[in-house]
């Protein structure tokens, strides 16, 4: 970071390790195989936690990885296969004039801010999310090749954002269990994509009795089946009896363990009629505006409102909307929580949804950018709102 900040030389933006590098993957897999065979398999682990507070950068810190040759080559393949019909379409969107795919190079955040052209930067951020999810999937698959019944877990989940790589629409399919953080509406995001994945909230710290009780029940109703205790105070005496704090934690947990928690967790919820937009591109847009924290608060506000009203809801991602999820899943209303970036196909789907009688609800600046974070002259959702 210091080298890049001083020179702005992209050689400092080469990630080490490069997650797409086949040589690195082969060495990683071999080291993991040796460790599992020497230290783990004989004990028949109930699960494998593949990381804690992992991310593509460092937590959610902004850094424009990865400009290594290997990663850029894979980025260009992804652009051709999944994003643009041809090089001319990319040049129109990025406002560039590349003659060959091999010349395609995204802007850094500094370059994008100076030029006012954010599409290539946002495409690069999306590819980072794809690469991070693919590497997580590679780890899980490699473990299951040695232990077919392995449960793949992760701990210290991060908030979605422009950096860090945490796109839950891509990541959740790779986890069999999660030791989960709960800020920023994360429990409802897990619930929307978990497919009954066992979730355990990190619980304890130095929170008050009332806060812990409220958090526990919120998590249970969001699909959690247990807690992972992290405590800043001692809860066990040397003779293994409970301390005062341990006793009131037990008091909170007793009714859950007596059956109420299992009853809720095993119950089938009613089909939700409200969908809430999950948009990674809008996280990119919020970062561009310097308002990533405001977007988190906005999401928390909508969640609190819907919960207080007793309205069932789930998050629905951009790719799901483009594929027709609003109609196929029978939603009656769709909420855009500061969804600044809306793709062409999302816009078409929302117009069709509204024409068919669905309600489209938005707060601020919905649809002012396209699906690549390019600001539009006319708000594409203005006629709906």
Secondary structure as GFF3:
##gff-version 3
##sequence-region A 1 385
A	DSSP	alpha_helix	2	7	.	.	.	ID=ss1
A	DSSP	three_ten_helix	10	13	.	.	.	ID=ss2
A	DSSP	alpha_helix	22	35	.	.	.	ID=ss3
A	DSSP	pi_helix	36	40	.	.	.	ID=ss4
A	DSSP	three_ten_helix	41	43	.	.	.	ID=ss5
A	DSSP	beta_strand	48	52	.	.	.	ID=ss6
A	DSSP	alpha_helix	69	78	.	.	.	ID=ss7
A	DSSP	pi_helix	79	83	.	.	.	ID=ss8
A	DSSP	alpha_helix	87	94	.	.	.	ID=ss9
A	DSSP	three_ten_helix	101	103	.	.	.	ID=ss10
A	DSSP	alpha_helix	109	115	.	.	.	ID=ss11
A	DSSP	alpha_helix	119	146	.	.	.	ID=ss12
A	DSSP	beta_strand	152	155	.	.	.	ID=ss13
A	DSSP	alpha_helix	168	171	.	.	.	ID=ss14
A	DSSP	three_ten_helix	172	174	.	.	.	ID=ss15
A	DSSP	beta_strand	177	180	.	.	.	ID=ss16
A	DSSP	three_ten_helix	183	185	.	.	.	ID=ss17
A	DSSP	alpha_helix	186	193	.	.	.	ID=ss18
A	DSSP	beta_strand	198	205	.	.	.	ID=ss19
A	DSSP	alpha_helix	209	221	.	.	.	ID=ss20
A	DSSP	beta_strand	224	231	.	.	.	ID=ss21
A	DSSP	alpha_helix	244	255	.	.	.	ID=ss22
A	DSSP	pi_helix	256	260	.	.	.	ID=ss23
A	DSSP	alpha_helix	261	266	.	.	.	ID=ss24
A	DSSP	beta_strand	274	278	.	.	.	ID=ss25
A	DSSP	alpha_helix	280	288	.	.	.	ID=ss26
A	DSSP	alpha_helix	292	309	.	.	.	ID=ss27
A	DSSP	beta_strand	313	317	.	.	.	ID=ss28
A	DSSP	alpha_helix	318	322	.	.	.	ID=ss29
A	DSSP	alpha_helix	325	328	.	.	.	ID=ss30
A	DSSP	beta_strand	333	336	.	.	.	ID=ss31
A	DSSP	alpha_helix	344	355	.	.	.	ID=ss32
A	DSSP	beta_strand	359	362	.	.	.	ID=ss33
###
